[in-house]
Amino acid sequence: MSNFIDNGSIIGIVGATGAVGIEVISCLYKRKFPVKQLRLFASERSAGKTIDSDYGKLTVEAFTVEESRKCDFVFLAVSGDFALEYAKQISSGNGPYVIDNSSAFRYMDDIPLVVPEINSHVLPGQKLIANPNCTTAIAAVVLYPLHVRYNIKTIIMSTYQASSGAGAEGMEELLRATEGKLNGQDVPNKVFAHPLPFNLIPHIDKFQDNGYTKEEMKVVWETRKIFGLTENDVKISCTCVRIPILRAHSEAITIETTNDVDINEIREMLSKAPGVRLVDDTSSNKYPMPLTSTQSFDVEVGRIRKSLVYGNKGIDLFVSGDQLLRGAALNAVLIAEKIKEL
């Protein structure tokens, strides 16, 4: 099976054998992105491997800057260190558009950080674009329409993040350790700070001097940058927790607004928001869950209610989204689609 077209773009994926790289391939195919040729790049040890995909059997090449520059778009699904070393070499001059999934460039003023439904207006003239952290992207598509209408001044968030947030290795460790636990065996944890099966860990990424983790601060920094806000515009606090599931991050979010809220209006607005699916019928026990948001392009939102703390100027809600898609691969492909429209 093939979906290549003669007048399409040459696409390169660096880190093609990882969880995000594999999802980029799938997203390109499902969204019918015009692909003329798909080139998969990885380390020397992965070169020569073949991957079964929607485009047929594809062979992985060893990465070089020279070969990657022959592409029209390059998706980086690699470490921040790799991105810092090579992203600008790839994209410089007449090089391809580079969409980086790492955190390497997210906080640099001259590099756009993009969620296409929110701030695609920053893309013209840019060759290197940063993809946001998965936790941020999932919340952003829901919160931005609310901010436009009601002007958000405070965000308080607690997250429930899947093992896949730590990559394929995280999922594998959860599966192995859960099987071991059920068989009365202890499987040592290497990816996570503590055993994850039948547990949760309020610790994702490194702790910072202010007591928050870097994952929590990513939500703070990135939300402001994507929304075009400053610390004086919106106060944000986040607690990130790893839970023992495979895919999809969930978030309990409380917002304080400048303008009075209308819950019925909010439900109507979010039911029409791009990238969002309203799942909010508590009478039928329908609300966002990882079970239903996994493998979905849309972020589920529900449990929408007026805040008991902020009253008419506050909302509580719950969201769930597949972070490998909305928070990584899909968002990157949507960026490429927007660039094609320029």
MIPARO-364859 format. One record per atom (N, C-alpha, C, O): x, y, z. Coordinates in steps of 0.1 Angstrom, whole numbers, plus 5000, padded with zeros to 4 digits. Example, Ala and Ser with C-alpha at 12.3 -4.5 7.8 and 13.67 -1.06 7.14 Angstrom:
BEGIN
513249435078
512349555078
513249675078
514249675085
512849785071
513749895071
512950005079
513450115080
***
This chain:
BEGIN
500849885000
500050005000
500950125000
501950135007
500550234992
501350354992
500350474990
499250464985
500750584996
499950704994
500850824989
500550934992
501950784982
502850894977
502250954965
501550894957
502451094964
501951164952
503151244946
503951294953
503151254933
504251314926
504451464929
505651504930
503451534932
503551674935
503551704950
503351824954
503851604958
503951624973
505251664977
506151704969
505451664990
506651714997
507551595001
507051485003
508851615001
509751515006
509851535021
510251645026
509451435029
509351445043
510451355050
510751245046
511251415059
512151345067
511751335081
511251435087
511951225088
511651205102
512951155108
513351045105
513451235118
514651195125
514251135139
513551205146
514651015141
514050945153
512850865149
511950855157
512850815137
511750755132
511350625139
510150575137
512250555146
511850435152
511350445166
510950355173
511250575171
510750595185
509250615184
508650615174
508650625196
507150635198
506550755190
505550735183
507250875191
506650995184
506950985169
506051015162
508050935165
508350925151
507350835144
506950865133
507050725150
506050625144
504750695143
504050675133
504350775153
503050845153
503050945142
501950975136
504151015140
504251115129
503851045115
503151105108
504450935113
504150855100
502650835099
502050855089
502050785110
500650755110
499850875108
498850875100
500150985114
499451115113
499451165098
498451215093
500651165092
500851205079
499851125069
499251185061
499850995071
498950915063
497450945065
496750965056
497050945078
495650955081
495151095077
493951105074
495951195078
495551325074
495751355059
495551475055
496251255052
496451265037
497351385034
497151455024
498351405042
499351505039
500051465026
500451355024
500251565017
500851535004
502251495004
503151585005
502551365004
503951315006
504451254993
503751164987
505551314988
506151254976
507151144979
507151044973
507851164990
508851064995
508951075010
508951185015
509050965017
509150965031
510550905035
510750785032
511350985041
512750935044
512850925060
512551025067
513250815064
513350785079
514750785083
515550715077
515150865093
516550875097
516550835112
515650865120
517650775115
517950735129
519450715131
520250755122
519850665142
521250655145
521850535137
521150465130
523150535137
523850425129
523350285132
523250195124
523050265145
522750125149
521350085144
521049975143
520450185141
519150155136
519150155121
518150115115
520150205114
520150215100
520050075094
520649985098
519250065083
519049945077
517849865082
517349775075
517249905093
516049845098
514849885089
514849985083
513949795089
512649825081
511549845091
511449785101
510649935087
509449965094
508149935086
508149985075
507249855091
505949845084
505049965087
504849985099
504650025077
503850145079
502650155069
502550065061
501850255071
500650275061
501150305047
500450285038
502450345046
503050365033
503750245027
504450255017
503650135035
504350015031
505649995039
505750055050
506549905035
507749885042
508749995039
509050015027
509250055049
510250165048
511550125055
511550065065
512650165048
513950145054
514550265060
514450375055
515150245072
515650355080
517050385075
517850295073
517350515073
518750555069
519450615081
518850655091
520750605080
521650675090
521550825088
521650875077
521350895099
521151045098
522451115094
523551085099
522351205084
523351305081
522651435078
521551435073
523351545082
522751675079
522551695064
521551745059
523551645056
523451665041
522251595036
521551665027
521951475040
520751405034
519451465039
518551475032
519451505052
518251565057
517851695050
516651725049
518851765046
518651895039
517951885025
517551975019
517951755020
517351735007
515751725009
515051704999
515351725021
513851715023
513251855023
513951955023
511851855022
511151985023
510752015038
510652125042
510451905045
510051915059
510851805067
510951695062
511351845078
512051745087
511451755101
511351865107
510951645105
510351635119
511451575128
511951465125
511751645138
512751595148
512051525160
511351595167
512151395162
511651325173
512751265181
512851145183
513651355185
514951315192
515151395204
514251485208
516251385210
516551455223
516851595220
517151645209
516751675231
517051815230
518551845226
518851935219
519451765231
520851785228
521051765213
521851835207
520451665207
520551635193
519951755185
520651805176
518851805189
518151915182
519052045183
519252115173
519652065195
520552185196
521752175187
522152275182
522252055185
523452045176
523052045161
523852105154
521951995157
521651985143
520552065137
520552085125
519552105145
518352165139
518652285130
518152295119
519452375135
519752495127
520652465115
520552525105
521552355117
522252315105
521352265094
521652285082
520352195098
519452145088
518552255081
518452255069
518052345089
517152445084
517752575079
517052645072
519052595081
519652715077
519552735061
519552645054
519652865058
519652895043
518452845036
517252875040
518652765026
517552715018
517152575022
516652495014
517552545035
517152415040
515652395042
514952485040
515252275047
513852245049
513252315061
514052365070
511952315062
511352345075
511652235085
511452115082
512052275097
512352175107
511352205119
511252315124
510652095123
509652105134
510152015145
510251885143
510552075156
511252005166
510351965178
509652055183
510351845182
509551795193
510151805206
509451785217
511451835207
512151845220
511851985226
511252075220
512452005238
512252135245
513452235242
513452335248
514252195232
515552265230
515252415227
516052495231
514252445219
514052575214
512852645219
512552755215
512052585227
510752635231
510852765238
509852845237
511852795245
511952915253
512853025247
513153125254
513253005235
514053105228
513153205221
512153165214
513353335223
512453435218
512253435203
511253475198
513353395196
513353405182
512853275175
512753275163
512453175183
511853055177
510453045181
510053045193
509553035171
508053025175
507752885181
508252785177
506852895191
506352775198
504852775194
504052865197
504452665187
503152675180
502152565183
502552445183
500952605186
499752525185
498952585174
498352685176
498852515163
498252575151
496852645152
496652745146
496052585161
494652645163
494752775170
493752845170
495952805176
496052925184
496853035178
496453145177
498052995174
499053105170
499853075157
501053095157
499153025147
499752995135
500253125128
501053115118
499753235132
500153365126
501653395128
502153485122
502353325137
503753345140
504653265130
505853275130
504053185121
504853095113
505453155101
506553115097
504853255094
505453315082
506953355085
507253425094
507853315075
509253355076
510053265085
511253295087
509453165092
510253085101
510552945095
509752885088
511752905096
512252775091
512352665103
512152545100
512552715115
512652625126
511552655136
511352765141
510752555139
509552575147
509552475159
509952355157
509252515171
509252425182
507852375185
506852455184
507752245188
506452185191
506352195207
507352165213
505252225212
505152235227
505152105234
505051995228
505352115247
505251995256
503851945255
502852015254
503751815256
502451745255
501451795265
500251815261
501851815277
500851855287
500351995284
499152015286
501152085279
500752215276
499752215264
498752285264
500152135253
499352135241
497952085244
496952145238
497751985252
496451925255
495552035262
494452045259
496152105271
495352205278
495052325270
493952385270
496052365261
495952495254
494752495244
494152595243
494452385237
493452395227
492052405234
491152465228
491952365247
490752385254
490652525260
489652595260
491752575266
491752695274
491752825265
491252925269
492352815253
492452935245
491052995241
490953115242
490152915236
488852975234
488153045246
487553145245
488452985258
487953035270
488653175273
488053265278
489953175270
490653295273
490153405264
490053525268
489953375251
489453485242
488153545246
487953665245
487253455251
485953505255
485953565269
485253665272
486653505279
486453545293
487753605299
487653665310
488853605292
490153655297
490553585310
490253625321
491353485308
491853405319
492953475327
493853535321
492853485340
493853555348
494553455357
495653485362
494053335360
494653235368
494353095363
493253065359
495353015362
495252875359
495852785370
497052805373
495052695375
495552595385
495352455379
494152425377
496352375378
496252255370
496852135378
497952155384
496252025378
496851895383
496751795371
495651785365
497851725369
497851635357
497951495361
498451465372
497451405353
497451265355
498051205342
497351175332
499451185342
500151165329
500551015328
500950945337
500350965315
500550825312
502050795311
502950885310
502350665312
503750615311
504350655298
505650665297
503550665287
504150695274
504750835273
505450865264
504450915283
505151045284
506651035285
507351125282
507050915290
508450885291
508950805280
510050745280
508150805269
508650725257
508250585257
507550535266
508650515247
508450365246
508950295258
508350195262
510150345263
510750275274
509850285287
509750185295
509150395288
508250405299
507050305299
506650245309
506450295287
505450195285
505850055288
505249975294
507050025282
507649885284
507849855299
507549745303
508449955306
508649935320
507349915328
507349825337
506349985325
505049975332
504549835329
504049765338
504549785317
504049655313
504749545320
504249455326
506149555320
506949445326
506749445341
506649345347
506749565347
506649575361
505249535366
505149475377
504249565359
502849515362
502749365362
502149305371
503249305351
503249165350
504049095361
503549005367
505149155365
505949105376
505249115389
505249025397
504649225391
503849245404
502749145405
502549095416
502049125394
500949025395
501448885397
500648795402
502648855393
503248725395
504148715408
504848625410
504048825416
504748825429
506248845427
507048815436
506648915416
508048945414
508349095414
507449165410
509449135418
509849275418
510649305406
511749235404
510249395397
510949435386
511549575389
510749665391
512849585389
513449715392
513049825383
512949805371
512749945388
512450065380
513650135376
514550165384
513750165363
514850235357
514450365351
515150475352
513250365344
512750485338
512150585348
512350705347
511350535357
510650615367
511350615380
512150525384
511150725388
511850735401
511450625411
512250595420
510250575410
509750465418
508950365410
508650405398
508650255415
507750155408
506450225405
505850285413
505950205392
504750275388
503450185390
502450245392
503550055388
502349975389
501649995403
502349985413
500350015402
499550025415
500050145423
499950135436
500550245417
501150355424
500950475415
500550465404
501250595421
501350715413
502550795418
502950775430
503150875410
504450945413
504251095410
504151125399
504251175421
504051315419
505451385415
505851475422
506051335405
507351375401
507651345386
507751225383
507651445378
507951425364
509051525360
508751645361
510151485355
511351565351
512051615364
511651575375
512951705363
513851745374
513151855382
512451945377
513451845395
512951945404
513752075402
515052075401
513052185403
513752315401
513952385415
513452335425
514552495415
514852565428
513652615435
513652625447
512552635427
511352685434
510452575439
509352605444
510852445438
510152335443
509252265433
508752155435
509052335421
508252275410
509252195402
510452215402
508652095394
509452015385
509552095372
508752185369
510452055363
510552125350
509352095342
508952185335
508751975343
507451945336
506352045340
505652095331
506352075353
505352175357
505652315352
504652385349
506852355352
507252485348
507052495332
506852605327
507152385325
506952395311
505552445308
505252515299
504552395316
503152435314
503052585316
502352655309
503752635326
503752785329
504352865318
503752955312
505652825315
506352905304
505652895291
505552995284
505252775287
504852755273
503452815271
503152865260
502552795281
501152855279
501253005277
500553055268
502053075285
502253215283
502753245269
502253345262
503753175264
504353205251
503353185240
503253265231
502653065240
501653035230
500553135230
500053175219
500053175241
498953265242
499353415240
498553505239
500653435240
501153575239
500953655251
500653775250
501153595263
500853665276
502153675284
503153605281
502153755294
503253765303
502853715317
501653685320
503753715326
503553675340
502453765347
501653725355
502453895343
501553985348
500153965343
499154005349
500053905331
498753875325
498053755331
496753755333
498753645334
498153525339
499053455348
500253445346
498553415360
499253335370
498953185368
497753155366
499953105368
499752965365
500552875375
501652905378
499852775380
500452685389
500052545385
498852515381
501052445385
500752315380
501452205389
502552225394
500752095391
501351975398
501151855388
500051825384
502251795384
502251695374
502551555381
503451545389
501651455378
501651325384
501651215374
500951225364
502551125375
502651005366
501750895372
501750865384
500850845363
499950735368
500150615359
500750625348
499750495364
500050365357
499150335346
498350235346
499050415335
498350385323
499350395311
500450455313
498950345300
499850345288
499850475280
500850535277
498650525277
498550645268
497450745273
496550705280
497650865269
496650975271
496951045285
496850975296
497151175285
497351255297
495951315300
495251355291
495651325313
494451395317
494851505327
495851505333
493951605328
494251725335
493051785342
491951805335
493051805355
492051885362
492452025362
493452055368
491652115357
491952255355
490952345361
489752335359
491452435369
490552545375
491152675369
492352705370
490152765364
490652895359
489853005366
488652985369
490453115368
489853235372
489753335360
490753345353
488653395358
488553485347
488253625351
487853655362
488453715342
488153855344
486653885342
486053955349
486053815332
484653835328
483753725334
484253615337
482553755337
481653655342
481453535332
481353565320
481353415337
481253295329
479853255327
478953285336
479553185316
478253125313
478452985309
479052955299
478052885318
478452745316
477852695303
478452625295
476552735300
475952685288
476652735275
476852665266
477052865276
477852925265
479152855263
479652835252
479852815275
481152745274
480952615267
481752575259
479952535271
479752405265
479452425250
480052345242
478752525246
478452545232
479752585224
479952535213
480552675231
481752715225
482752605223
483352595212
482952525233
483852415232
483452305223
484252225218
482152285221
481652185212
481952215198
481952135189
482352345195
482652385182
484152425180
484652455169
484952415191
486352445191
487152345183
486952225185
488052395174
488852295166
489752215176
490452275185
489952085173
490752005181
490251965194
490951905203
488951995197
488251965210
487051885208
486251905198
486751785216
485551715216
484851725230
485451685240
483651775230
482851785243
482351655247
481551595240
482751615259
482251485265
481751525279
482551515289
480551565280
480151625293
478651595296
477751685296
478351475298
476951425302
477051345314
477051215313
477051405326
477251335338
476051245341
476151145349
474851275336
473751195338
473851055332
473250955336
474751045322
475050915316
476450865318
476950775312
477050925328
478450895332
479450915320
480350825318
479251015312
480151045301
480951165304
480451275307
482251145304
483251255308
484551205302
484751095298
485551295301
486851265295
487551155302
487551155315
488151055295
488950955301
490050915291
489850925279
491150865297
492150805288
491650695279
492150675267
490750615284
490150505276
489550545263
489650475253
488950665264
488250715252
488950815244
488650835232
489950875250
490750975242
492050915236
492550985227
492450795240
493550735233
493250705218
492250665215
494250745210
494250725195
493250825189
492950815177
492750925197
491951035191
492751155188
493551195196
492451225177
493051345173
492551465182
493251565184
491351455188
490751555196
491051535211
491151425215
491051655218
491151655232
489751645238
488951735234
489451555247
488151555253
488051655264
489051675272
486951715266
486751815277
485351785283
484351765276
485251785296
483951765303
484051805318
485051875322
483151765326
483051795340
483051955341
483652005351
482452025332
482452165332
481552225342
480352185342
481952305351
481152355362
481652485367
482852515366
480852565372
481252695378
482052665391
481652585399
483152735392
484052715404
483352755417
482752865418
483552675427
483052705440
483952805447
483552875457
485152825442
486152915447
485953055441
485853155448
485853065428
485853185421
484453235417
484253345411
483453145419
482053185416
481853215401
482253135392
481253335398
480853375385
482053395376
481953415364
483253405382
484453435375
485453315376
486653335377
484853195375
485753075375
485052955370
483852935370
485852865365
485452735359
486352625364
487552645365
485752505366
486452385368
486152295356
484952285352
487152225351
486852135340
487952025340
488952035347
487651915332
488551805331
488851775317
487851775309
490051755313
490451725299
491251595299
491951555308
491151525287
492051405285
492351405270
491551425261
493651385267
494151385253
495251285251
496151275260
495351235240
496451145236
497751225234
497851295224
498651215243
499851305243
500751275232
501551355227
500751145227
501651115215
501051175203
501851195193
499751205203
499151265191
499051425193
499851495187
498051465200
497851605202
499051675208
499351785205
499751605217
500851665224
502151655217
503151695222
502151585205
503451565198
503251545183
503351645176
503051425179
503051395164
501951475157
502251535146
500751475161
499651545154
499951695154
499751755143
500251755165
500551895165
501651935155
501552035148
502651845154
503751875145
503251865130
503651955122
502451765127
501851755114
500951875111
500951925099
500151915120
499252035118
500152155115
499752245108
501252175122
502152285119
502552275104
502552385097
502952165100
503452145086
502252175076
502452245066
501052135080
499952175071
499752325070
499452375060
499852395082
499752535081
500752605073
500552695065
501952555074
503052605066
502752585051
503052675043
502252475047
501852445033
500852545028
500752575016
500052595037
498952695033
499552835031
498852915025
500752865037
501253005036
501553045022
501953155019
***
